């Protein structure tokens, strides 16, 4: 087992993460109790020297986010509060991403409500279809979230920005409305669980496998009301995209937030994503040595295998090699969890000169327009299309059973999304299996859930064979020489 | 006083109000689909004053405020569970849907039991079984939110 549970933190142990530095001014004569990284960010934003778990505070917000589902409700509450203007038109982020491009008339009306409000309030960071992306991939990419920020979002996966060393958490529409009016939000200061990561993950193991493994061990309420703080030497082996996927799913363990220390990778990411303001204003908070943790979990990344969450809870995990014979009808690769460039790259690597199995619909949705363009320029788009996959512009669509890939009764999907609840992707008698992009792509080719290693033992199609199911002149591939029944993998 | 609807653990917001209906803005229309994916009869049979009793981690999943809102709209007087998912918890207080944390009540109340709740004392009376259970007291801040009738009034009073 890759996980060891210790009931309490060993206080003597140095808890400073690798490559992190404390730029916070030290208070003179300070006798404040040691705090976790999350507690330090919250204290600073509440204008307090220190906070303790259970304490209620009001914190200043660096950003407040809503989408086309939660935004309209927030706008109505904003009006009920009697407000005329938002507190700061540069700190409100409005992203129509869930049911867009508009799936039906009602969705179109909700998106319009968001658009009209953005226009009326002069919201700088409103992202229309065409420049839009899935909010939790888009905001970091646009440099709108920085280390040390406090961010609320009327979307549960707002916790994604913890990957950047920010305190970010999901809230409801009324909280969003209050945030838009006052620039503040109320919080109960959370206690924390620490995840001490060591080792290097195997070839086909990504941040998604790590977080599914963790949720499988601690349960869907294993971190309820708490912070999940990820630390340890293993962090240097996790890319930013790995960390985004992990912080993203902190909510699936019930956590208030998930957070990573700021290291060279974080700083490089912020620089690369034009986070001029982000980097300038970024504060690096480091957990105090001696900070209290309710639990410490030691996780050896090298022992984690590609992991799948079986229906109907994210904590119902098994390793992909022990999935058994689970035949599938659909594969979705995308979402705020796994729609970033590395996710697309690994899917392309697996699908290159391979073909999606007969009877499987493979839907690939890059999370932002930028990732979409990168996929085009790097040749991934061609690989996907030739493999027989659908390649769509950004939307949350299928993840929440909205559009672009709804399941019928009895159908099964392997999906790189974050929830496999009853009816999440369609009919209540359908099933969703959560997995990494590597497992999802390999499963698409095999028509059943597999460990990518198993697929790679099989040969790719030779370069001379036309890969698409339908060739340029419309001839069915089945009539092509060298390809029989579309199954020559 | 009302009748108890009983559900299991981890009742998520996707079954409280499935996302396929989130293009509906009107709470009344939306509430016709409350609990649809876990209990098809709920929206048809629920009466004002009824309570929902469930297992741990009620309201897990998405941040959609539509979830507590539809329960409030159909007249649910209280949701009783050992624990609530944190976003659902704060949304419930923010919009004024009363919730109570009680492991004992969650375990002992059966579907159809007649339940009465006193929010001031946190006392839950099971008239069918002639039992009383004590809910966890709310933190002071949460009580003040309830007294003000939710976050909209709280903000109105404080800021405007």
Interface residues (C-beta under 8 A of the other chain):
Chain A: X54 X56 X69 X70 X72 X73 X77 X80 X81 X82 X83 X98 X99 X103 X104 X106 X107 X109 X110 X153 X154 X155 X156 X158 X170 X171 X172 X173 X174 X175 X177 X178 X181 X182 X186 X188 X220 X221 X224 X225 X251 X254 X256 X313 X400 X401 X402 X419 X421 X422 X423 X424 X428
Chain B: X10 X12 X14 X15 X18 X19 X20 X22 X23 X24 X25 X37 X38 X56 X57 X60 X61 X62 X63 X64 X65 X66 X68 X83 X85 X86 X87 X90 X91 X94 X95 X139 X140 X141 X150 X151 X152 X154 X155 X156 X158 X159 X160
